[in-house]
Amino acid sequence: MEKSDIDRFLKLSELFYKPHPWHGISIGEDTPETVRVFIEIVPGDTMKYELEKASGYLKVDRPQRFSNILPFPYGFIPQTYCGESIGEFCMQKTGRSSIVGDGDPLDICVLTERSIPHGNIILDAKPIGGLRMIDRNEADDKIIAVMQGDAVYGSMDNISDVPKRVLDRLTHYFLTYKEMPSMDPNKSPKCEITNVYDWNEAYEVIKRSTTDYNDEFAASKRELISLIRKELK
């Protein structure tokens, strides 16, 4: 069976089966300048939702118990993975050792002046920078992007265009969203943001996350193609 036939089979299957948000949705043709984003949670959500990797459905991760509320829609970039290359880049930029990727798709926060009522949607966004976050020796980058066509944020091209107070809200949220008032400070999650980086570095993080994704899932894709060939002979 020719590769074109396999691609056609997979494309037609999308008519009858919902694509997995992580693996089945394209990152977009103009990446890294523009990326497709799957939104998991939005401002005002009293629950923290995240993708269940096995099923592709959103699941409740935990209630948002306290006053720390997400400032903007938040989710991940499909067909990305934070693995070896992401960990290496973090060590290169920070001069630290023993940093690894967190094993999740690449997180992204999308600035928009519009109210998005719920998650489980996709949108297109323009990356303009990011936060280099380390969570217990795991690289957990947060790409900052603007929603394509947004009236207020859409014209921004770099993280330096974002008002300082807006950036302060973002960094505060990501540094504190796992903390609880009753938690022993010595046992609280050790999250830190080492620096804020610009669009150029965000592009590099996105490219490395796609490399990590292909390295992690190439064998599974080959196995799928082999099974399709066997079944359709």
C-alpha positions as CSV (number, residue, x, y, z in Angstrom):
1,M,0.0,0.0,0.0
2,E,1.4,3.4,-1.0
3,K,2.0,6.1,1.6
4,S,-0.4,8.4,-0.3
5,D,-3.1,5.7,0.2
6,I,-2.3,5.5,3.9
7,D,-2.5,9.3,4.3
8,R,-5.8,9.2,2.5
9,F,-7.1,6.5,4.8
10,L,-6.1,8.5,7.9
11,K,-7.7,11.7,6.5
12,L,-11.0,9.9,5.7
13,S,-11.1,8.4,9.1
14,E,-11.3,11.9,10.6
15,L,-14.8,12.1,9.0
16,F,-16.0,9.4,11.4
17,Y,-13.7,9.5,14.4
18,K,-12.9,12.5,16.6
19,P,-9.2,13.3,16.3
20,H,-7.2,13.1,19.6
21,P,-6.5,16.7,20.6
22,W,-2.8,15.9,21.3
23,H,-2.0,13.6,18.4
24,G,-4.8,14.1,15.8
25,I,-4.9,17.9,15.5
26,S,-2.2,19.6,13.3
27,I,0.1,22.1,14.9
28,G,-0.5,24.2,11.8
29,E,1.3,24.8,8.5
30,D,2.9,28.1,9.5
31,T,4.6,27.0,12.7
32,P,6.3,28.4,14.7
33,E,5.1,31.8,13.5
34,T,1.5,30.7,14.0
35,V,0.4,27.6,16.0
36,R,-2.8,25.7,16.6
37,V,-3.8,25.7,20.3
38,F,-6.1,23.4,22.2
39,I,-7.6,25.3,25.1
40,E,-8.1,23.4,28.4
41,I,-9.1,26.1,30.8
42,V,-10.3,29.7,30.7
43,P,-10.5,32.6,33.2
44,G,-13.3,32.0,35.6
45,D,-13.1,28.2,35.7
46,T,-13.4,27.1,39.2
47,M,-11.9,23.7,38.2
48,K,-8.5,23.0,36.7
49,Y,-9.0,20.8,33.7
50,E,-6.3,19.0,31.8
51,L,-6.2,16.6,28.9
52,E,-6.4,12.9,29.8
53,K,-3.7,11.6,27.5
54,A,-5.1,8.1,27.0
55,S,-8.7,9.1,26.0
56,G,-8.2,12.6,24.6
57,Y,-11.0,14.0,26.9
58,L,-10.7,16.8,29.4
59,K,-10.7,15.6,33.0
60,V,-10.9,17.4,36.3
61,D,-7.4,17.8,37.7
62,R,-8.4,19.6,40.9
63,P,-10.7,22.3,42.1
64,Q,-9.3,25.9,42.0
65,R,-9.6,26.2,45.7
66,F,-8.4,29.6,46.3
67,S,-8.2,33.1,44.8
68,N,-5.5,32.4,42.3
69,I,-7.4,32.6,39.0
70,L,-6.0,32.0,35.5
71,P,-5.7,35.4,33.7
72,F,-6.0,34.1,30.1
73,P,-7.0,31.0,28.2
74,Y,-4.5,28.2,28.7
75,G,-3.8,24.9,27.0
76,F,-1.2,23.2,24.9
77,I,0.2,23.0,21.3
78,P,-0.8,19.8,19.6
79,Q,1.9,17.4,18.4
80,T,4.6,18.8,20.8
81,Y,6.3,17.0,23.6
82,C,8.7,18.3,26.3
83,G,11.5,15.7,26.3
84,E,15.2,15.5,25.9
85,S,15.7,18.4,23.5
86,I,13.6,20.8,25.7
87,G,15.6,19.7,28.8
88,E,18.9,20.3,27.0
89,F,17.8,23.8,25.9
90,C,16.8,24.7,29.5
91,M,20.2,23.5,30.8
92,Q,22.0,25.4,28.0
93,K,20.1,28.6,28.9
94,T,20.3,28.3,32.7
95,G,23.7,26.7,33.1
96,R,22.1,24.0,35.3
97,S,22.4,20.2,35.1
98,S,20.0,17.3,35.5
99,I,17.0,19.2,33.9
100,V,14.6,17.0,31.9
101,G,11.4,17.8,30.0
102,D,8.2,17.2,31.9
103,G,6.9,14.7,29.5
104,D,3.8,16.7,28.5
105,P,2.8,18.7,25.4
106,L,4.1,22.2,25.4
107,D,2.0,24.6,27.5
108,I,0.8,27.9,26.0
109,C,-1.2,30.9,27.4
110,V,-3.1,33.0,24.8
111,L,-3.6,36.7,25.4
112,T,-7.0,38.0,24.2
113,E,-9.4,40.8,25.2
114,R,-12.4,38.6,24.3
115,S,-14.1,36.3,26.8
116,I,-13.9,32.6,25.8
117,P,-16.7,30.8,27.8
118,H,-15.2,27.3,28.0
119,G,-12.3,25.1,27.1
120,N,-12.2,22.1,24.8
121,I,-11.8,24.4,21.8
122,I,-9.0,25.1,19.3
123,L,-7.8,28.5,18.1
124,D,-4.8,29.9,16.2
125,A,-2.3,32.1,18.0
126,K,1.0,33.9,17.4
127,P,3.8,33.1,19.9
128,I,5.5,36.3,21.2
129,G,7.7,34.9,24.0
130,G,7.6,32.6,27.0
131,L,8.4,31.9,30.6
132,R,11.2,29.5,31.4
133,M,9.7,27.6,34.3
134,I,11.4,24.8,36.2
135,D,9.2,22.6,38.4
136,R,11.3,20.2,40.5
137,N,14.1,19.9,37.9
138,E,11.7,19.5,35.0
139,A,11.5,22.1,32.2
140,D,7.9,23.3,32.1
141,D,8.0,26.2,29.6
142,K,5.0,28.4,29.2
143,I,4.7,29.9,25.8
144,I,3.0,33.3,25.7
145,A,1.0,34.0,22.5
146,V,-1.7,36.4,21.2
147,M,-4.9,35.2,19.6
148,Q,-4.8,35.8,15.9
149,G,-6.9,38.8,15.0
150,D,-7.4,40.0,18.6
151,A,-8.3,43.7,18.6
152,V,-6.1,44.5,21.7
153,Y,-3.3,42.0,21.7
154,G,-3.2,40.7,18.1
155,S,-0.8,43.4,16.9
156,M,1.8,42.5,19.5
157,D,4.9,40.8,18.1
158,N,7.2,40.4,21.1
159,I,6.9,39.8,24.8
160,S,8.3,43.3,25.4
161,D,5.0,44.7,23.9
162,V,3.0,43.2,26.8
163,P,2.3,45.6,29.6
164,K,4.3,44.9,32.7
165,R,1.3,44.5,35.0
166,V,-0.2,41.8,32.6
167,L,3.1,39.9,32.6
168,D,3.3,40.2,36.4
169,R,-0.1,38.6,36.7
170,L,1.0,35.7,34.5
171,T,4.2,35.1,36.4
172,H,2.4,35.3,39.7
173,Y,-0.2,32.8,38.6
174,F,2.3,30.2,37.4
175,L,4.5,30.6,40.5
176,T,1.6,30.1,42.9
177,Y,-1.2,28.1,41.3
178,K,-0.1,24.8,43.0
179,E,0.3,26.4,46.5
180,M,-2.3,26.1,49.2
181,P,-2.6,28.3,52.4
182,S,-2.3,25.3,54.7
183,M,0.7,23.9,52.9
184,D,4.0,23.7,54.8
185,P,6.3,26.2,52.9
186,N,9.1,23.7,53.1
187,K,7.0,21.1,51.3
188,S,5.3,23.4,48.7
189,P,6.0,22.7,45.0
190,K,9.4,24.1,44.0
191,C,8.4,26.1,40.9
192,E,10.5,28.9,39.6
193,I,10.6,31.1,36.6
194,T,14.3,31.7,35.7
195,N,13.6,34.3,33.0
196,V,11.2,35.7,30.5
197,Y,12.2,35.2,26.9
198,D,11.3,36.8,23.5
199,W,9.6,35.5,20.3
200,N,12.9,34.2,18.9
201,E,13.5,31.9,21.8
202,A,9.9,30.9,21.9
203,Y,10.3,29.7,18.3
204,E,13.2,27.6,19.3
205,V,11.3,26.0,22.2
206,I,8.4,25.2,19.8
207,K,10.8,23.7,17.2
208,R,12.5,21.5,19.9
209,S,9.2,20.4,21.3
210,T,8.2,19.1,17.8
211,T,11.5,17.3,17.5
212,D,10.9,15.7,20.9
213,Y,7.4,14.7,19.8
214,N,8.6,13.0,16.6
215,D,11.3,11.2,18.5
216,E,8.9,10.0,21.2
217,F,6.1,8.9,18.9
218,A,7.8,7.9,15.6
219,A,7.8,4.2,16.6
220,S,4.1,4.3,17.4
221,K,3.4,6.0,14.1
222,R,5.4,3.4,12.2
223,E,3.5,0.6,14.0
224,L,0.2,2.2,13.1
225,I,1.2,2.4,9.4
226,S,2.3,-1.2,9.5
227,L,-1.0,-2.4,11.0
228,I,-3.0,-0.4,8.4
229,R,-1.0,-1.9,5.6
230,K,-1.5,-5.4,7.1
231,E,-5.2,-4.9,7.5
232,L,-5.9,-3.4,4.1
233,K,-3.9,-5.8,2.0
